[in-house]
């Protein structure tokens, strides 16, 4: 007995569901909640005629020879058309007129109208989600039985699903919005851009010593995401390595200046130069930023020039004395 009751309940739910699905598809006209609608009477009405309006099977208006029996005078206009105001979803249904002449004969079957009352759609919002596979998802907030149209930079796209997926590198500056609509209204969201890639700020380099044998340079950036690339350059602008850190033997980079470059698909910056401070030789290798060997070489050259000049002068002096 209980099993039979469950089957009957399920069948009733299926029937109700199919009825609710089909009801909107069978609508002749649509109207928005809160609006007004007039069901036109497609018949020339005479003062002596009896007019009835039915909603589904229920009599909602009856007037005989200008005397209102059911309803109010304002329910119809001068032509006998039915006026519906301040519509709610309860006004959904089939409206049918019925007219009898003064002699009791019927005016025949007159056209009926199935009206469906729907809520206006709400203004949608687009939310954005970054994935870990280089993609970005845009999701449109949408109600039941509402249609979606996606726009990229104000141009309509083919996709009609609630969520739109794109590769980040392909939509770096693109603006996405969604339009939702039903049979009585439509609204479009504000545009949204991906922000999976952040606009990078200028990095700075920190120096860490491992005793006096090794030095590690670290490239620090305030806004870092999964797509930031790090590259290291020396003062000759030769690329050294990639990665957030750079480790070198101290003796090999005593006065070498290093720069780090950070970049992603929408921005890049280069740091100020950094020099190791772990090891300082007893004999300076640079003076005023110039290699000490430049000064030594220059001094040696000047000394040679002085010696040669003095030698020449001595030779000339001896020759003059002999003369």
C-alpha positions in Angstrom: 0.0 0.0 0.0 2.8 2.4 1.0 4.7 1.5 -2.2 1.6 2.2 -4.4 1.2 5.6 -2.7 4.8 6.5 -3.5 4.3 5.6 -7.2 1.2 7.7 -7.4 3.0 10.6 -5.7 5.9 10.3 -8.2 3.5 10.2 -11.1 1.7 13.3 -9.9 5.0 15.2 -9.5 6.0 14.2 -13.0 2.7 15.4 -14.4 3.0 18.7 -12.5 6.6 19.1 -13.7 5.7 18.4 -17.3 2.7 20.8 -17.0 4.9 23.6 -15.6 7.5 23.1 -18.3 4.9 23.0 -21.1 2.9 25.9 -19.7 5.4 28.5 -20.6 6.1 26.9 -24.0 2.4 27.1 -24.8 2.0 30.8 -24.1 0.6 33.1 -26.8 1.8 36.3 -25.1 4.1 37.3 -22.3 3.8 40.1 -19.8 6.0 41.3 -16.9 4.9 41.3 -13.3 3.6 44.7 -12.3 2.6 45.7 -15.8 -0.8 45.8 -17.5 -2.2 43.8 -20.4 -5.5 43.9 -22.4 -7.0 40.8 -23.8 -8.6 42.0 -27.0 -12.2 41.0 -27.9 -12.2 40.2 -31.6 -15.9 40.7 -32.0 -18.1 43.8 -32.4 -20.2 43.9 -29.3 -23.8 45.2 -29.1 -25.4 46.8 -26.1 -27.9 44.0 -25.9 -25.2 41.2 -25.9 -24.3 39.2 -22.9 -20.5 39.2 -22.4 -18.6 36.6 -20.3 -14.8 36.4 -19.7 -13.3 33.2 -18.4 -9.8 32.5 -17.0 -9.2 28.9 -17.7 -12.6 27.4 -16.6 -13.5 30.1 -14.1 -15.9 32.9 -14.9 -14.3 36.2 -13.9 -16.6 38.7 -15.6 -20.2 38.7 -16.7 -22.2 41.6 -18.2 -25.7 41.4 -19.6 -27.2 44.4 -21.5 -24.7 46.8 -19.9 -25.4 45.5 -16.4 -22.4 44.0 -14.7 -23.3 40.8 -12.8 -19.8 39.5 -12.0 -16.7 41.8 -11.8 -16.5 45.5 -12.2 -17.2 48.0 -15.0 -13.5 48.9 -15.2 -12.6 45.3 -15.9 -13.4 45.8 -19.6 -13.0 48.7 -21.9 -15.5 50.2 -24.4 -15.0 47.4 -26.8 -15.5 44.6 -24.3 -11.8 43.8 -24.1 -10.6 42.5 -20.8 -8.2 44.8 -18.9 -5.6 43.2 -16.5 -3.6 45.5 -14.3 -0.8 45.1 -11.8 -0.1 41.6 -13.1 1.2 38.9 -10.9 2.2 35.3 -11.8 -1.3 34.3 -10.6 -2.7 36.0 -13.7 -1.0 33.4 -15.9 -3.7 31.4 -17.7 -6.0 31.1 -20.7 -8.5 33.9 -21.2 -11.5 33.2 -23.3 -14.6 35.4 -24.1 -18.1 34.1 -24.6 -20.9 36.2 -26.2 -24.7 35.5 -26.4 -27.1 37.6 -28.3 -30.3 39.0 -26.9 -32.2 36.0 -28.4 -29.9 33.6 -26.5 -27.9 32.4 -29.5 -24.1 32.2 -29.2 -21.8 34.3 -31.2 -19.6 31.2 -31.8 -16.1 30.3 -30.7 -14.1 33.4 -30.2 -10.2 33.5 -30.1 -8.7 32.9 -26.7 -5.3 34.0 -25.4 -3.0 32.1 -23.1 -1.1 34.7 -21.1 2.2 34.0 -19.2 3.3 36.5 -16.5 7.1 36.5 -15.8 9.3 38.4 -13.5 11.7 40.8 -15.1 15.3 39.6 -15.0 17.7 41.1 -12.5 20.9 42.8 -13.5 23.5 40.1 -13.7 27.0 40.1 -12.2 30.1 38.5 -13.7 32.6 36.9 -11.3 36.1 35.9 -12.4 38.1 32.9 -11.2 41.8 32.2 -12.1 42.7 28.5 -12.6 46.1 26.9 -12.0 46.4 25.9 -15.6 46.7 29.3 -17.2 42.9 29.8 -17.7 40.4 32.2 -16.4 36.7 31.5 -15.8 34.0 34.2 -16.1 30.6 33.2 -14.5 27.4 35.0 -15.1 24.7 35.1 -12.3 21.5 34.0 -14.1 18.1 32.8 -13.0 16.1 29.8 -14.1 14.9 29.8 -17.7 16.9 32.9 -18.6 19.0 33.1 -21.8 22.6 34.1 -21.7 24.6 36.0 -24.3 28.3 36.7 -23.7 30.1 39.7 -25.0 33.9 40.3 -25.4 34.7 43.9 -26.0 31.1 44.6 -26.9 31.0 41.8 -29.5 28.7 38.8 -29.1 30.2 35.4 -28.6 28.8 32.0 -29.6 28.9 30.5 -26.0 25.6 30.4 -24.2 26.6 28.6 -21.0 26.7 30.2 -17.5 30.5 29.9 -17.4 32.9 31.1 -20.0 36.5 29.9 -20.1 39.5 31.5 -21.9 43.3 31.2 -21.8 44.6 34.2 -19.8 47.3 35.0 -22.4 44.6 35.5 -25.0 42.4 37.9 -23.0 44.9 40.1 -21.1 43.0 43.3 -21.6 39.6 42.0 -22.9 36.4 43.1 -21.2 33.7 40.5 -20.7 30.0 41.1 -19.9 26.9 38.9 -20.0 23.3 39.7 -21.1 20.5 37.8 -19.5 17.0 37.8 -20.9 13.6 36.2 -20.9 10.5 36.9 -22.9 9.7 40.2 -21.1 13.0 41.8 -20.3 16.8 41.8 -20.6 19.7 43.2 -18.6 23.5 43.4 -19.2 26.2 43.2 -16.6 29.1 45.6 -16.0 32.2 44.6 -17.9 34.9 42.6 -16.1 38.6 42.1 -16.9 40.9 39.3 -15.8 43.2 40.2 -12.9 45.1 36.9 -12.7 48.2 38.7 -14.0 49.1 41.6 -11.6 50.9 44.7 -12.8 54.4 44.2 -11.4 56.2 46.8 -9.3 60.0 47.5 -9.5 61.9 44.7 -7.7 64.8 45.1 -5.3 67.7 42.7 -4.7 68.7 41.5 -1.2 72.2 40.0 -0.6 72.8 37.0 1.8 76.2 35.6 2.6 77.2 32.0 3.3 80.4 32.7 5.2 82.8 34.4 2.8 82.7 31.7 0.2 79.2 32.1 -1.4 76.8 34.9 -1.9 73.1 34.6 -2.7 71.1 37.4 -4.5 67.3 37.3 -4.0 64.9 39.2 -6.3 62.0 40.5 -4.2 58.8 41.8 -5.7 55.8 43.1 -3.8 53.1 41.6 -6.1 53.9 38.0 -7.1 51.7 35.5 -8.9 52.3 32.1 -10.4 53.2 33.6 -13.8 56.1 35.8 -12.8 59.4 35.1 -14.5 62.8 36.0 -12.9 66.0 36.6 -15.0 69.4 37.7 -13.8 71.9 39.9 -15.7 75.4 41.2 -14.9 76.8 44.6 -15.6 77.6 43.6 -19.2 73.9 42.8 -19.6 74.7 39.1 -20.1 72.0 36.8 -18.8 73.2 34.7 -15.9 70.4 32.5 -14.7 66.6 32.3 -14.3 64.9 32.0 -10.9 64.1 34.0 -7.9 67.6 33.6 -6.4 71.1 33.6 -7.9 74.1 32.0 -6.0 77.7 32.6 -6.9 81.2 32.0 -5.5 82.2 35.2 -3.7 85.7 35.3 -5.1 84.2 35.2 -8.7 81.9 38.2 -8.3 83.9 40.5 -6.0 82.8 43.7 -7.7 80.3 42.3 -10.3 77.0 44.2 -10.3 73.8 42.1 -10.8 70.3 43.1 -11.9 67.1 41.1 -11.7 64.3 41.4 -14.3 60.8 40.4 -13.3 58.1 40.0 -16.0 54.7 38.5 -16.8 52.6 38.9 -19.9 51.5 42.4 -19.1 54.4 44.1 -17.4 58.1 44.0 -16.5 60.6 45.8 -14.4 64.4 45.8 -13.7 65.9 46.3 -10.3 68.8 48.6 -9.3 72.2 46.9 -9.3 73.4 44.9 -6.4 77.0 44.0 -5.4 78.1 41.3 -2.9 79.2 42.6 0.5 80.4 39.3 2.0 84.1 39.6 1.0 86.3 42.7 0.8 89.8 42.2 -0.6 92.7 43.8 1.2 93.8 45.4 -2.0 91.0 47.3 -3.7 90.0 46.2 -7.1 88.0 49.3 -8.0 88.3 53.0 -7.3 85.4 55.4 -8.0 83.7 52.5 -9.8 86.7 52.0 -12.1 88.9 48.9 -12.0 92.1 49.6 -10.1 94.1 48.0 -12.9 93.1 51.0 -15.1 94.8 53.3 -12.7 97.8 51.0 -12.3 98.1 50.6 -16.1 97.8 54.4 -16.5 100.4 55.1 -13.9 102.8 52.6 -15.3 102.4 54.1 -18.8 102.9 57.6 -17.3 106.1 56.4 -15.5 107.5 54.9 -18.7 106.7 58.1 -20.5 108.6 60.1 -17.9 111.6 57.8 -18.1 111.7 58.0 -21.9 111.4 61.7 -21.8 114.2 62.1 -19.2 116.5 59.7 -21.2 116.0 61.8 -24.4 116.7 65.0 -22.5 119.9 63.6 -21.1 121.1 62.4 -24.5 120.5 65.8 -26.0 122.3 67.5 -23.1 125.4 65.4 -23.6 125.4 66.0 -27.3 125.3 69.8 -26.7 128.3 69.6 -24.3 130.4 67.7 -26.9 129.7 70.3 -29.5 
